[in-house]
């Protein structure tokens, strides 16, 4: 048995330790009050752990619009070529 194995806590010991230190869980109201006393929304930590969803949603919308527009242009171009309206032949 090496040094790590002698000093390592069992799963049950770890659970007991964390239950003692975090009686309401890692995200309980006691922890939130300690790390973000003015509320999570106003905490600078919120930006650290979460991407700005509005920015991510905006980027996804722009990508979707660009892809949709590209496919629409291709589809319209194919339709025009099929009817001989594109002047290409």
PDB file of N, CA, C and O in Angstrom:
ATOM      1  N   UNK A   1       0.846  -1.175   0.000  1.00  0.00           N
ATOM      2  CA  UNK A   1       0.000   0.000   0.000  1.00  0.00           C
ATOM      3  C   UNK A   1       0.900   1.250   0.000  1.00  0.00           C
ATOM      4  O   UNK A   1       1.785   1.384   0.844  1.00  0.00           O
ATOM      5  N   UNK A   2       0.659   2.159  -0.958  1.00  0.00           N
ATOM      6  CA  UNK A   2       1.492   3.364  -1.011  1.00  0.00           C
ATOM      7  C   UNK A   2       0.878   4.487  -0.163  1.00  0.00           C
ATOM      8  O   UNK A   2      -0.200   4.330   0.409  1.00  0.00           O
ATOM      9  N   UNK A   3       1.582   5.615  -0.097  1.00  0.00           N
ATOM     10  CA  UNK A   3       1.166   6.747   0.746  1.00  0.00           C
ATOM     11  C   UNK A   3      -0.211   7.280   0.346  1.00  0.00           C
ATOM     12  O   UNK A   3      -1.028   7.584   1.214  1.00  0.00           O
ATOM     13  N   UNK A   4      -0.476   7.396  -0.961  1.00  0.00           N
ATOM     14  CA  UNK A   4      -1.773   7.890  -1.426  1.00  0.00           C
ATOM     15  C   UNK A   4      -2.912   6.999  -0.961  1.00  0.00           C
ATOM     16  O   UNK A   4      -3.953   7.493  -0.529  1.00  0.00           O
ATOM     17  N   UNK A   5      -2.723   5.703  -1.045  1.00  0.00           N
ATOM     18  CA  UNK A   5      -3.773   4.776  -0.647  1.00  0.00           C
ATOM     19  C   UNK A   5      -4.019   4.819   0.862  1.00  0.00           C
ATOM     20  O   UNK A   5      -5.145   4.595   1.306  1.00  0.00           O
ATOM     21  N   UNK A   6      -2.999   5.100   1.646  1.00  0.00           N
ATOM     22  CA  UNK A   6      -3.171   5.165   3.105  1.00  0.00           C
ATOM     23  C   UNK A   6      -3.914   6.431   3.520  1.00  0.00           C
ATOM     24  O   UNK A   6      -4.647   6.413   4.508  1.00  0.00           O
ATOM     25  N   UNK A   7      -3.738   7.534   2.782  1.00  0.00           N
ATOM     26  CA  UNK A   7      -4.343   8.805   3.169  1.00  0.00           C
ATOM     27  C   UNK A   7      -5.634   9.117   2.406  1.00  0.00           C
ATOM     28  O   UNK A   7      -6.298  10.110   2.702  1.00  0.00           O
ATOM     29  N   UNK A   8      -5.987   8.301   1.452  1.00  0.00           N
ATOM     30  CA  UNK A   8      -7.173   8.544   0.642  1.00  0.00           C
ATOM     31  C   UNK A   8      -8.432   8.207   1.439  1.00  0.00           C
ATOM     32  O   UNK A   8      -8.487   7.188   2.127  1.00  0.00           O
ATOM     33  N   UNK A   9      -9.449   9.082   1.337  1.00  0.00           N
ATOM     34  CA  UNK A   9     -10.718   8.833   2.017  1.00  0.00           C
ATOM     35  C   UNK A   9     -11.569   7.879   1.184  1.00  0.00           C
ATOM     36  O   UNK A   9     -11.479   7.844  -0.044  1.00  0.00           O
ATOM     37  N   UNK A  10     -12.379   7.125   1.871  1.00  0.00           N
ATOM     38  CA  UNK A  10     -13.310   6.241   1.160  1.00  0.00           C
ATOM     39  C   UNK A  10     -14.459   7.094   0.607  1.00  0.00           C
ATOM     40  O   UNK A  10     -14.606   8.260   0.976  1.00  0.00           O
ATOM     41  N   UNK A  11     -15.258   6.515  -0.264  1.00  0.00           N
ATOM     42  CA  UNK A  11     -16.414   7.241  -0.798  1.00  0.00           C
ATOM     43  C   UNK A  11     -17.356   7.680   0.321  1.00  0.00           C
ATOM     44  O   UNK A  11     -17.862   8.802   0.309  1.00  0.00           O
ATOM     45  N   UNK A  12     -17.586   6.797   1.281  1.00  0.00           N
ATOM     46  CA  UNK A  12     -18.472   7.127   2.398  1.00  0.00           C
ATOM     47  C   UNK A  12     -17.896   8.271   3.236  1.00  0.00           C
ATOM     48  O   UNK A  12     -18.640   9.145   3.681  1.00  0.00           O
ATOM     49  N   UNK A  13     -16.574   8.271   3.457  1.00  0.00           N
ATOM     50  CA  UNK A  13     -15.936   9.349   4.218  1.00  0.00           C
ATOM     51  C   UNK A  13     -16.026  10.672   3.460  1.00  0.00           C
ATOM     52  O   UNK A  13     -16.264  11.718   4.065  1.00  0.00           O
ATOM     53  N   UNK A  14     -15.837  10.632   2.150  1.00  0.00           N
ATOM     54  CA  UNK A  14     -15.957  11.845   1.339  1.00  0.00           C
ATOM     55  C   UNK A  14     -17.377  12.396   1.388  1.00  0.00           C
ATOM     56  O   UNK A  14     -17.583  13.599   1.549  1.00  0.00           O
ATOM     57  N   UNK A  15     -18.342  11.511   1.249  1.00  0.00           N
ATOM     58  CA  UNK A  15     -19.742  11.945   1.297  1.00  0.00           C
ATOM     59  C   UNK A  15     -20.049  12.604   2.636  1.00  0.00           C
ATOM     60  O   UNK A  15     -20.684  13.658   2.679  1.00  0.00           O
ATOM     61  N   UNK A  16     -19.602  11.991   3.726  1.00  0.00           N
ATOM     62  CA  UNK A  16     -19.826  12.565   5.060  1.00  0.00           C
ATOM     63  C   UNK A  16     -19.148  13.928   5.205  1.00  0.00           C
ATOM     64  O   UNK A  16     -19.713  14.849   5.794  1.00  0.00           O
ATOM     65  N   UNK A  17     -17.943  14.049   4.669  1.00  0.00           N
ATOM     66  CA  UNK A  17     -17.209  15.315   4.738  1.00  0.00           C
ATOM     67  C   UNK A  17     -17.943  16.417   3.971  1.00  0.00           C
ATOM     68  O   UNK A  17     -18.112  17.526   4.478  1.00  0.00           O
ATOM     69  N   UNK A  18     -18.378  16.105   2.745  1.00  0.00           N
ATOM     70  CA  UNK A  18     -19.082  17.106   1.945  1.00  0.00           C
ATOM     71  C   UNK A  18     -20.465  17.415   2.504  1.00  0.00           C
ATOM     72  O   UNK A  18     -20.916  18.558   2.437  1.00  0.00           O
ATOM     73  N   UNK A  19     -21.142  16.412   3.053  1.00  0.00           N
ATOM     74  CA  UNK A  19     -22.441  16.663   3.680  1.00  0.00           C
ATOM     75  C   UNK A  19     -22.301  17.611   4.873  1.00  0.00           C
ATOM     76  O   UNK A  19     -23.177  18.437   5.132  1.00  0.00           O
ATOM     77  N   UNK A  20     -21.191  17.477   5.590  1.00  0.00           N
ATOM     78  CA  UNK A  20     -20.947  18.359   6.733  1.00  0.00           C
ATOM     79  C   UNK A  20     -20.632  19.789   6.267  1.00  0.00           C
ATOM     80  O   UNK A  20     -21.135  20.757   6.837  1.00  0.00           O
ATOM     81  N   UNK A  21     -19.806  19.909   5.236  1.00  0.00           N
ATOM     82  CA  UNK A  21     -19.407  21.233   4.750  1.00  0.00           C
ATOM     83  C   UNK A  21     -20.460  21.917   3.896  1.00  0.00           C
ATOM     84  O   UNK A  21     -20.513  23.146   3.838  1.00  0.00           O
ATOM     85  N   UNK A  22     -21.295  21.135   3.237  1.00  0.00           N
ATOM     86  CA  UNK A  22     -22.314  21.667   2.333  1.00  0.00           C
ATOM     87  C   UNK A  22     -23.646  20.971   2.622  1.00  0.00           C
ATOM     88  O   UNK A  22     -24.091  20.139   1.832  1.00  0.00           O
ATOM     89  N   UNK A  23     -24.286  21.306   3.750  1.00  0.00           N
ATOM     90  CA  UNK A  23     -25.495  20.580   4.142  1.00  0.00           C
ATOM     91  C   UNK A  23     -26.647  20.709   3.138  1.00  0.00           C
ATOM     92  O   UNK A  23     -27.524  19.846   3.100  1.00  0.00           O
ATOM     93  N   UNK A  24     -26.660  21.765   2.329  1.00  0.00           N
ATOM     94  CA  UNK A  24     -27.721  21.959   1.335  1.00  0.00           C
ATOM     95  C   UNK A  24     -27.212  21.694  -0.079  1.00  0.00           C
ATOM     96  O   UNK A  24     -27.868  22.067  -1.052  1.00  0.00           O
ATOM     97  N   UNK A  25     -26.060  21.060  -0.201  1.00  0.00           N
ATOM     98  CA  UNK A  25     -25.477  20.772  -1.506  1.00  0.00           C
ATOM     99  C   UNK A  25     -24.539  21.879  -1.950  1.00  0.00           C
ATOM    100  O   UNK A  25     -24.464  22.939  -1.327  1.00  0.00           O
ATOM    101  N   UNK A  26     -23.820  21.617  -3.041  1.00  0.00           N
ATOM    102  CA  UNK A  26     -22.836  22.591  -3.531  1.00  0.00           C
ATOM    103  C   UNK A  26     -23.486  23.874  -4.033  1.00  0.00           C
ATOM    104  O   UNK A  26     -22.864  24.936  -4.001  1.00  0.00           O
ATOM    105  N   UNK A  27     -24.722  23.789  -4.494  1.00  0.00           N
ATOM    106  CA  UNK A  27     -25.412  24.973  -5.011  1.00  0.00           C
ATOM    107  C   UNK A  27     -26.535  25.432  -4.117  1.00  0.00           C
ATOM    108  O   UNK A  27     -27.468  26.092  -4.574  1.00  0.00           O
ATOM    109  N   UNK A  28     -26.455  25.087  -2.833  1.00  0.00           N
ATOM    110  CA  UNK A  28     -27.510  25.453  -1.900  1.00  0.00           C
ATOM    111  C   UNK A  28     -27.544  26.947  -1.622  1.00  0.00           C
ATOM    112  O   UNK A  28     -26.621  27.674  -1.990  1.00  0.00           O
ATOM    113  N   UNK A  29     -28.607  27.404  -0.974  1.00  0.00           N
ATOM    114  CA  UNK A  29     -28.740  28.841  -0.697  1.00  0.00           C
ATOM    115  C   UNK A  29     -27.621  29.396   0.172  1.00  0.00           C
ATOM    116  O   UNK A  29     -27.261  30.567   0.050  1.00  0.00           O
ATOM    117  N   UNK A  30     -27.074  28.569   1.043  1.00  0.00           N
ATOM    118  CA  UNK A  30     -25.973  29.036   1.887  1.00  0.00           C
ATOM    119  C   UNK A  30     -24.723  29.322   1.059  1.00  0.00           C
ATOM    120  O   UNK A  30     -24.020  30.299   1.315  1.00  0.00           O
ATOM    121  N   UNK A  31     -24.449  28.486   0.080  1.00  0.00           N
ATOM    122  CA  UNK A  31     -23.281  28.685  -0.788  1.00  0.00           C
ATOM    123  C   UNK A  31     -23.512  29.902  -1.685  1.00  0.00           C
ATOM    124  O   UNK A  31     -22.626  30.742  -1.838  1.00  0.00           O
ATOM    125  N   UNK A  32     -24.704  29.991  -2.277  1.00  0.00           N
ATOM    126  CA  UNK A  32     -24.996  31.140  -3.150  1.00  0.00           C
ATOM    127  C   UNK A  32     -24.907  32.453  -2.384  1.00  0.00           C
ATOM    128  O   UNK A  32     -24.402  33.443  -2.912  1.00  0.00           O
ATOM    129  N   UNK A  33     -25.396  32.472  -1.138  1.00  0.00           N
ATOM    130  CA  UNK A  33     -25.326  33.694  -0.329  1.00  0.00           C
ATOM    131  C   UNK A  33     -23.882  34.070  -0.019  1.00  0.00           C
ATOM    132  O   UNK A  33     -23.553  35.251   0.095  1.00  0.00           O
ATOM    133  N   UNK A  34     -23.037  33.081   0.114  1.00  0.00           N
ATOM    134  CA  UNK A  34     -21.628  33.338   0.422  1.00  0.00           C
ATOM    135  C   UNK A  34     -20.861  33.866  -0.791  1.00  0.00           C
ATOM    136  O   UNK A  34     -20.071  34.801  -0.666  1.00  0.00           O
ATOM    137  N   UNK A  35     -21.091  33.274  -1.959  1.00  0.00           N
ATOM    138  CA  UNK A  35     -20.288  33.671  -3.125  1.00  0.00           C
ATOM    139  C   UNK A  35     -20.938  34.766  -3.958  1.00  0.00           C
ATOM    140  O   UNK A  35     -20.262  35.422  -4.750  1.00  0.00           O
ATOM    141  N   UNK A  36     -22.258  34.977  -3.789  1.00  0.00           N
ATOM    142  CA  UNK A  36     -22.946  36.025  -4.548  1.00  0.00           C
ATOM    143  C   UNK A  36     -24.017  36.666  -3.667  1.00  0.00           C
ATOM    144  O   UNK A  36     -25.209  36.440  -3.880  1.00  0.00           O
ATOM    145  N   UNK A  37     -23.605  37.461  -2.681  1.00  0.00           N
ATOM    146  CA  UNK A  37     -24.568  38.003  -1.717  1.00  0.00           C
ATOM    147  C   UNK A  37     -25.632  38.912  -2.336  1.00  0.00           C
ATOM    148  O   UNK A  37     -26.718  39.055  -1.774  1.00  0.00           O
ATOM    149  N   UNK A  38     -25.342  39.522  -3.475  1.00  0.00           N
ATOM    150  CA  UNK A  38     -26.327  40.403  -4.126  1.00  0.00           C
ATOM    151  C   UNK A  38     -27.162  39.659  -5.159  1.00  0.00           C
ATOM    152  O   UNK A  38     -27.941  40.270  -5.891  1.00  0.00           O
ATOM    153  N   UNK A  39     -27.000  38.354  -5.219  1.00  0.00           N
ATOM    154  CA  UNK A  39     -27.736  37.553  -6.194  1.00  0.00           C
ATOM    155  C   UNK A  39     -26.831  37.134  -7.333  1.00  0.00           C
ATOM    156  O   UNK A  39     -25.922  37.863  -7.728  1.00  0.00           O
ATOM    157  N   UNK A  40     -27.097  35.939  -7.857  1.00  0.00           N
ATOM    158  CA  UNK A  40     -26.256  35.379  -8.906  1.00  0.00           C
ATOM    159  C   UNK A  40     -26.266  36.241 -10.158  1.00  0.00           C
ATOM    160  O   UNK A  40     -25.237  36.376 -10.822  1.00  0.00           O
ATOM    161  N   UNK A  41     -27.411  36.826 -10.492  1.00  0.00           N
ATOM    162  CA  UNK A  41     -27.512  37.639 -11.702  1.00  0.00           C
ATOM    163  C   UNK A  41     -26.576  38.845 -11.669  1.00  0.00           C
ATOM    164  O   UNK A  41     -26.084  39.280 -12.711  1.00  0.00           O
ATOM    165  N   UNK A  42     -26.330  39.383 -10.479  1.00  0.00           N
ATOM    166  CA  UNK A  42     -25.461  40.559 -10.334  1.00  0.00           C
ATOM    167  C   UNK A  42     -24.008  40.188 -10.052  1.00  0.00           C
ATOM    168  O   UNK A  42     -23.148  41.066  -9.975  1.00  0.00           O
ATOM    169  N   UNK A  43     -23.735  38.914  -9.900  1.00  0.00           N
ATOM    170  CA  UNK A  43     -22.395  38.477  -9.543  1.00  0.00           C
ATOM    171  C   UNK A  43     -21.487  38.434 -10.771  1.00  0.00           C
ATOM    172  O   UNK A  43     -21.903  37.963 -11.829  1.00  0.00           O
ATOM    173  N   UNK A  44     -20.247  38.921 -10.641  1.00  0.00           N
ATOM    174  CA  UNK A  44     -19.306  38.791 -11.747  1.00  0.00           C
ATOM    175  C   UNK A  44     -18.963  37.322 -12.031  1.00  0.00           C
ATOM    176  O   UNK A  44     -18.483  36.997 -13.117  1.00  0.00           O
ATOM    177  N   UNK A  45     -19.205  36.452 -11.071  1.00  0.00           N
ATOM    178  CA  UNK A  45     -18.941  35.030 -11.283  1.00  0.00           C
ATOM    179  C   UNK A  45     -19.891  34.423 -12.310  1.00  0.00           C
ATOM    180  O   UNK A  45     -19.541  33.436 -12.957  1.00  0.00           O
ATOM    181  N   UNK A  46     -21.070  34.985 -12.472  1.00  0.00           N
ATOM    182  CA  UNK A  46     -22.038  34.440 -13.432  1.00  0.00           C
ATOM    183  C   UNK A  46     -21.445  34.444 -14.835  1.00  0.00           C
ATOM    184  O   UNK A  46     -21.659  33.502 -15.599  1.00  0.00           O
ATOM    185  N   UNK A  47     -20.711  35.482 -15.180  1.00  0.00           N
ATOM    186  CA  UNK A  47     -20.092  35.561 -16.504  1.00  0.00           C
ATOM    187  C   UNK A  47     -18.948  34.572 -16.655  1.00  0.00           C
ATOM    188  O   UNK A  47     -18.612  34.173 -17.770  1.00  0.00           O
ATOM    189  N   UNK A  48     -18.355  34.180 -15.549  1.00  0.00           N
ATOM    190  CA  UNK A  48     -17.247  33.228 -15.580  1.00  0.00           C
ATOM    191  C   UNK A  48     -17.730  31.822 -15.878  1.00  0.00           C
ATOM    192  O   UNK A  48     -17.070  31.072 -16.598  1.00  0.00           O
ATOM    193  N   UNK A  49     -18.872  31.466 -15.332  1.00  0.00           N
ATOM    194  CA  UNK A  49     -19.354  30.103 -15.440  1.00  0.00           C
ATOM    195  C   UNK A  49     -20.386  29.891 -16.538  1.00  0.00           C
ATOM    196  O   UNK A  49     -20.670  28.747 -16.893  1.00  0.00           O
ATOM    197  N   UNK A  50     -20.950  30.951 -17.079  1.00  0.00           N
ATOM    198  CA  UNK A  50     -21.975  30.817 -18.104  1.00  0.00           C
ATOM    199  C   UNK A  50     -21.631  31.731 -19.270  1.00  0.00           C
ATOM    200  O   UNK A  50     -21.271  32.892 -19.081  1.00  0.00           O
ATOM    201  N   UNK A  51     -21.747  31.189 -20.479  1.00  0.00           N
ATOM    202  CA  UNK A  51     -21.622  32.075 -21.628  1.00  0.00           C
ATOM    203  C   UNK A  51     -22.852  32.963 -21.650  1.00  0.00           C
ATOM    204  O   UNK A  51     -23.902  32.596 -21.123  1.00  0.00           O
ATOM    205  N   UNK A  52     -22.723  34.099 -22.243  1.00  0.00           N
ATOM    206  CA  UNK A  52     -23.884  34.965 -22.352  1.00  0.00           C
ATOM    207  C   UNK A  52     -24.848  34.330 -23.345  1.00  0.00           C
ATOM    208  O   UNK A  52     -24.595  34.292 -24.549  1.00  0.00           O
ATOM    209  N   UNK A  53     -25.937  33.842 -22.819  1.00  0.00           N
ATOM    210  CA  UNK A  53     -26.884  33.110 -23.663  1.00  0.00           C
ATOM    211  C   UNK A  53     -27.441  33.987 -24.774  1.00  0.00           C
ATOM    212  O   UNK A  53     -27.693  33.505 -25.878  1.00  0.00           O
ATOM    213  N   UNK A  54     -27.635  35.263 -24.492  1.00  0.00           N
ATOM    214  CA  UNK A  54     -28.166  36.120 -25.545  1.00  0.00           C
ATOM    215  C   UNK A  54     -27.170  36.229 -26.688  1.00  0.00           C
ATOM    216  O   UNK A  54     -27.564  36.258 -27.854  1.00  0.00           O
ATOM    217  N   UNK A  55     -25.881  36.290 -26.366  1.00  0.00           N
ATOM    218  CA  UNK A  55     -24.858  36.345 -27.412  1.00  0.00           C
ATOM    219  C   UNK A  55     -24.776  35.049 -28.182  1.00  0.00           C
ATOM    220  O   UNK A  55     -24.624  35.057 -29.403  1.00  0.00           O
ATOM    221  N   UNK A  56     -24.875  33.930 -27.479  1.00  0.00           N
ATOM    222  CA  UNK A  56     -24.842  32.627 -28.143  1.00  0.00           C
ATOM    223  C   UNK A  56     -26.071  32.458 -29.021  1.00  0.00           C
ATOM    224  O   UNK A  56     -25.967  31.960 -30.142  1.00  0.00           O
ATOM    225  N   UNK A  57     -27.230  32.864 -28.527  1.00  0.00           N
ATOM    226  CA  UNK A  57     -28.459  32.752 -29.315  1.00  0.00           C
ATOM    227  C   UNK A  57     -28.385  33.655 -30.543  1.00  0.00           C
ATOM    228  O   UNK A  57     -28.817  33.272 -31.630  1.00  0.00           O
ATOM    229  N   UNK A  58     -27.839  34.846 -30.364  1.00  0.00           N
ATOM    230  CA  UNK A  58     -27.697  35.763 -31.494  1.00  0.00           C
ATOM    231  C   UNK A  58     -26.760  35.189 -32.550  1.00  0.00           C
ATOM    232  O   UNK A  58     -27.049  35.267 -33.744  1.00  0.00           O
ATOM    233  N   UNK A  59     -25.650  34.620 -32.123  1.00  0.00           N
ATOM    234  CA  UNK A  59     -24.706  34.025 -33.068  1.00  0.00           C
ATOM    235  C   UNK A  59     -25.346  32.852 -33.808  1.00  0.00           C
ATOM    236  O   UNK A  59     -25.158  32.701 -35.015  1.00  0.00           O
ATOM    237  N   UNK A  60     -26.094  32.030 -33.091  1.00  0.00           N
ATOM    238  CA  UNK A  60     -26.780  30.902 -33.741  1.00  0.00           C
ATOM    239  C   UNK A  60     -27.798  31.395 -34.752  1.00  0.00           C
ATOM    240  O   UNK A  60     -27.922  30.832 -35.840  1.00  0.00           O
ATOM    241  N   UNK A  61     -28.524  32.443 -34.398  1.00  0.00           N
ATOM    242  CA  UNK A  61     -29.515  33.000 -35.319  1.00  0.00           C
ATOM    243  C   UNK A  61     -28.851  33.539 -36.585  1.00  0.00           C
ATOM    244  O   UNK A  61     -29.356  33.351 -37.692  1.00  0.00           O
ATOM    245  N   UNK A  62     -27.704  34.217 -36.407  1.00  0.00           N
ATOM    246  CA  UNK A  62     -26.996  34.756 -37.574  1.00  0.00           C
ATOM    247  C   UNK A  62     -26.482  33.634 -38.468  1.00  0.00           C
ATOM    248  O   UNK A  62     -26.565  33.732 -39.692  1.00  0.00           O
ATOM    249  N   UNK A  63     -25.958  32.580 -37.872  1.00  0.00           N
ATOM    250  CA  UNK A  63     -25.464  31.445 -38.658  1.00  0.00           C
ATOM    251  C   UNK A  63     -26.622  30.787 -39.391  1.00  0.00           C
ATOM    252  O   UNK A  63     -26.508  30.470 -40.575  1.00  0.00           O
ATOM    253  N   UNK A  64     -27.734  30.581 -38.697  1.00  0.00           N
ATOM    254  CA  UNK A  64     -28.903  29.967 -39.326  1.00  0.00           C
ATOM    255  C   UNK A  64     -29.410  30.819 -40.481  1.00  0.00           C
ATOM    256  O   UNK A  64     -29.753  30.291 -41.538  1.00  0.00           O
ATOM    257  N   UNK A  65     -29.458  32.118 -40.287  1.00  0.00           N
ATOM    258  CA  UNK A  65     -29.920  33.016 -41.349  1.00  0.00           C
ATOM    259  C   UNK A  65     -28.981  32.960 -42.547  1.00  0.00           C
ATOM    260  O   UNK A  65     -29.431  32.937 -43.692  1.00  0.00           O
ATOM    261  N   UNK A  66     -27.673  32.938 -42.284  1.00  0.00           N
ATOM    262  CA  UNK A  66     -26.706  32.883 -43.384  1.00  0.00           C
ATOM    263  C   UNK A  66     -26.809  31.570 -44.153  1.00  0.00           C
ATOM    264  O   UNK A  66     -26.778  31.562 -45.384  1.00  0.00           O
ATOM    265  N   UNK A  67     -26.933  30.464 -43.429  1.00  0.00           N
ATOM    266  CA  UNK A  67     -27.057  29.158 -44.091  1.00  0.00           C
ATOM    267  C   UNK A  67     -28.363  29.081 -44.861  1.00  0.00           C
ATOM    268  O   UNK A  67     -28.394  28.603 -45.995  1.00  0.00           O
ATOM    269  N   UNK A  68     -29.446  29.553 -44.243  1.00  0.00           N
ATOM    270  CA  UNK A  68     -30.745  29.537 -44.914  1.00  0.00           C
ATOM    271  C   UNK A  68     -30.717  30.384 -46.183  1.00  0.00           C
ATOM    272  O   UNK A  68     -31.246  29.987 -47.221  1.00  0.00           O
ATOM    273  N   UNK A  69     -30.092  31.557 -46.084  1.00  0.00           N
ATOM    274  CA  UNK A  69     -30.004  32.425 -47.256  1.00  0.00           C
ATOM    275  C   UNK A  69     -29.174  31.769 -48.352  1.00  0.00           C
ATOM    276  O   UNK A  69     -29.532  31.834 -49.528  1.00  0.00           O
ATOM    277  N   UNK A  70     -28.078  31.143 -47.975  1.00  0.00           N
ATOM    278  CA  UNK A  70     -27.235  30.484 -48.977  1.00  0.00           C
ATOM    279  C   UNK A  70     -27.996  29.361 -49.662  1.00  0.00           C
ATOM    280  O   UNK A  70     -27.913  29.216 -50.881  1.00  0.00           O
ATOM    281  N   UNK A  71     -28.733  28.567 -48.903  1.00  0.00           N
ATOM    282  CA  UNK A  71     -29.505  27.475 -49.506  1.00  0.00           C
ATOM    283  C   UNK A  71     -30.633  28.027 -50.359  1.00  0.00           C
ATOM    284  O   UNK A  71     -30.934  27.466 -51.413  1.00  0.00           O
ATOM    285  N   UNK A  72     -31.264  29.113 -49.931  1.00  0.00           N
ATOM    286  CA  UNK A  72     -32.350  29.705 -50.714  1.00  0.00           C
ATOM    287  C   UNK A  72     -31.830  30.223 -52.039  1.00  0.00           C
ATOM    288  O   UNK A  72     -32.456  30.016 -53.078  1.00  0.00           O
ATOM    289  N   UNK A  73     -30.686  30.895 -52.011  1.00  0.00           N
ATOM    290  CA  UNK A  73     -30.094  31.415 -53.249  1.00  0.00           C
ATOM    291  C   UNK A  73     -29.762  30.264 -54.193  1.00  0.00           C
ATOM    292  O   UNK A  73     -30.026  30.350 -55.393  1.00  0.00           O
ATOM    293  N   UNK A  74     -29.189  29.195 -53.663  1.00  0.00           N
ATOM    294  CA  UNK A  74     -28.875  28.032 -54.505  1.00  0.00           C
ATOM    295  C   UNK A  74     -30.142  27.429 -55.076  1.00  0.00           C
ATOM    296  O   UNK A  74     -30.193  27.078 -56.254  1.00  0.00           O
ATOM    297  N   UNK A  75     -31.183  27.305 -54.228  1.00  0.00           N
ATOM    298  CA  UNK A  75     -32.437  26.702 -54.689  1.00  0.00           C
ATOM    299  C   UNK A  75     -33.082  27.581 -55.750  1.00  0.00           C
ATOM    300  O   UNK A  75     -33.575  27.071 -56.756  1.00  0.00           O
ATOM    301  N   UNK A  76     -33.087  28.898 -55.542  1.00  0.00           N
ATOM    302  CA  UNK A  76     -33.668  29.807 -56.532  1.00  0.00           C
ATOM    303  C   UNK A  76     -32.858  29.746 -57.822  1.00  0.00           C
ATOM    304  O   UNK A  76     -33.422  29.707 -58.915  1.00  0.00           O
ATOM    305  N   UNK A  77     -31.536  29.737 -57.691  1.00  0.00           N
ATOM    306  CA  UNK A  77     -30.684  29.663 -58.885  1.00  0.00           C
ATOM    307  C   UNK A  77     -30.945  28.393 -59.670  1.00  0.00           C
ATOM    308  O   UNK A  77     -31.018  28.440 -60.898  1.00  0.00           O
ATOM    309  N   UNK A  78     -31.087  27.268 -59.003  1.00  0.00           N
ATOM    310  CA  UNK A  78     -31.373  26.011 -59.687  1.00  0.00           C
ATOM    311  C   UNK A  78     -32.725  26.058 -60.368  1.00  0.00           C
ATOM    312  O   UNK A  78     -32.889  25.549 -61.477  1.00  0.00           O
ATOM    313  N   UNK A  79     -33.714  26.681 -59.690  1.00  0.00           N
ATOM    314  CA  UNK A  79     -35.037  26.782 -60.282  1.00  0.00           C
ATOM    315  C   UNK A  79     -34.985  27.654 -61.541  1.00  0.00           C
ATOM    316  O   UNK A  79     -35.584  27.318 -62.563  1.00  0.00           O
ATOM    317  N   UNK A  80     -34.259  28.782 -61.454  1.00  0.00           N
ATOM    318  CA  UNK A  80     -34.165  29.667 -62.606  1.00  0.00           C
ATOM    319  C   UNK A  80     -33.445  28.977 -63.755  1.00  0.00           C
ATOM    320  O   UNK A  80     -33.850  29.121 -64.909  1.00  0.00           O
ATOM    321  N   UNK A  81     -32.397  28.238 -63.465  1.00  0.00           N
ATOM    322  CA  UNK A  81     -31.682  27.522 -64.515  1.00  0.00           C
ATOM    323  C   UNK A  81     -32.579  26.473 -65.130  1.00  0.00           C
ATOM    324  O   UNK A  81     -32.564  26.283 -66.346  1.00  0.00           O
ATOM    325  N   UNK A  82     -33.364  25.785 -64.310  1.00  0.00           N
ATOM    326  CA  UNK A  82     -34.258  24.747 -64.806  1.00  0.00           C
ATOM    327  C   UNK A  82     -35.293  25.327 -65.756  1.00  0.00           C
ATOM    328  O   UNK A  82     -35.695  24.664 -66.713  1.00  0.00           O
ATOM    329  N   UNK A  83     -35.728  26.552 -65.505  1.00  0.00           N
ATOM    330  CA  UNK A  83     -36.725  27.173 -66.387  1.00  0.00           C
ATOM    331  C   UNK A  83     -36.074  28.038 -67.467  1.00  0.00           C
ATOM    332  O   UNK A  83     -36.775  28.700 -68.233  1.00  0.00           O
ATOM    333  N   UNK A  84     -34.753  28.039 -67.535  1.00  0.00           N
ATOM    334  CA  UNK A  84     -34.057  28.813 -68.565  1.00  0.00           C
ATOM    335  C   UNK A  84     -34.078  30.299 -68.322  1.00  0.00           C
ATOM    336  O   UNK A  84     -33.842  31.072 -69.252  1.00  0.00           O
ATOM    337  N   UNK A  85     -34.352  30.732 -67.098  1.00  0.00           N
ATOM    338  CA  UNK A  85     -34.475  32.164 -66.808  1.00  0.00           C
ATOM    339  C   UNK A  85     -33.189  32.775 -66.329  1.00  0.00           C
ATOM    340  O   UNK A  85     -33.111  33.995 -66.178  1.00  0.00           O
ATOM    341  N   UNK A  86     -32.172  31.969 -66.081  1.00  0.00           N
ATOM    342  CA  UNK A  86     -30.930  32.508 -65.536  1.00  0.00           C
ATOM    343  C   UNK A  86     -30.023  33.034 -66.606  1.00  0.00           C
ATOM    344  O   UNK A  86     -28.995  33.641 -66.305  1.00  0.00           O
ATOM    345  N   UNK A  87     -30.370  32.821 -67.830  1.00  0.00           N
ATOM    346  CA  UNK A  87     -29.540  33.306 -68.918  1.00  0.00           C
ATOM    347  C   UNK A  87     -28.300  32.470 -69.129  1.00  0.00           C
ATOM    348  O   UNK A  87     -27.426  32.836 -69.915  1.00  0.00           O
ATOM    349  N   UNK A  88     -28.214  31.362 -68.442  1.00  0.00           N
ATOM    350  CA  UNK A  88     -27.032  30.547 -68.550  1.00  0.00           C
ATOM    351  C   UNK A  88     -27.171  29.456 -69.589  1.00  0.00           C
ATOM    352  O   UNK A  88     -26.234  28.683 -69.788  1.00  0.00           O
ATOM    353  N   UNK A  89     -28.283  29.368 -70.242  1.00  0.00           N
ATOM    354  CA  UNK A  89     -28.300  28.341 -71.252  1.00  0.00           C
ATOM    355  C   UNK A  89     -29.586  27.742 -71.388  1.00  0.00           C
ATOM    356  O   UNK A  89     -29.766  26.845 -72.212  1.00  0.00           O
TER     357      UNK A  89
END
